[in-house]
Amino acid sequence: MAYSNHLAQTSPYSMGIEVERAEGCYIWDKNGKKYLDLISGIAVTNIGHRHPHVITAIKEQLDKFQHVIPYGEFSQDPQNQLADKLASLLPDSLDCSYFVNSGTEAVEASLKLAKRLTGRHEVVAMKKSYHGATHGSLSVTGNEVKKQMFRPMVPGTTFIDFNYISQLEQITEAHAAVIVEPIQGDAGVRIPTKAYLAALRSRCNEVGAQLIFDEIQTGMGRTGSLFAFEQFDVVPDILCLAKAFGGGMPIGAFISSQSNMELLTHDPVLGHITTFGGHPVCCAAALANLEVLTTEPWVNQIEHKSQIFKELLNSKSIVELRQFGFMMAVELESEENVNSVINDLLDRGIIGFYFLSCRNAFRLAPPLCISEDEIRWACAEIIAAIEKAG
Ligand code: PMP
């Protein structure tokens, strides 16, 4: 039995692997078959599955206390230490973190903070973006198919084309915020120019709109720096994290300056609240994850390792390889070819996956700790699968 009849599903086309265990870059199914995880649980297990430092931190925290009270009331070491560590790694204007449960909640809360800061309610978002599945995040997501059955959305969102400087004029004094993924993930890895993000930053400054960077997918080393914004020389007003932030545990964050965040403490008091946000076990895991990312050489190796992918993912059947570090979209002739490659890769013991808004490409988001030998083996298998598909 692959699934209980009592378990809700999200699609009729699930991959159906019955997971037994996972370790490092690999997942094993119940038949003992081993898979190289080239999607990292969709950009989550950047440091691999069950990293020993994270597992130890989780166990140690579990032996002290688990849940004690909703976020913000008691002083809890794991939250304090995680906030301090983040502040030491981020620019001074991003020195205050609020911990939440997921990516979509980080986005929701960042939009609320921007409204509270500016007294405005309209938002500019990007076409083809993905920011989450709850109402606020879905409202700023540029994927019509995902929204059409759930209208009305939150009012006041304008969508512009990503990476078009000429459209930045549409951002005005009416807007509380512009929300953007510095590299669009689910649109199939769309990379802006440095000039675009710089122009976006200065337009936001001009009109007083908050610039929100959704680094939920790009963060935690995936692009070759801890955060993608570092490579674009643009600092956002609010930064959203989740996915790989918790080293495999569910935790998100929205981060801004202390004076901005202070606004959530009055008018109204408890301006954003969450029962489980900043869960001590998740914070302990996230801190251990940051310790691993800042001590292992993996982030610095991304440029070199991604170059190996680039050289080896070379075939006449590949229409385009879009790549920024370990965010990769391999575009093929058709959706059918993508289906066939993903299925063939499973037979070969490799996990690749789809994009939400780009059906003729498949996703590779390997763990940062993957070895060069594993990359070489995987690329040979991927090319064989692509050429078989035609
Ligand atoms: N923003 C981005 C850029 C994402 O990739 C995702 C998840 N795919 C989200 C937000 C939503 O995160 P979550 O699924 O944790 O709500």
Residues whose N, C-alpha, C, O or C-beta is under 5 A from the ligand:
A	BS01	PMP	S102 G103 T104 Y130 H131 G132 E181 G185 D214 I216 Q217 A242
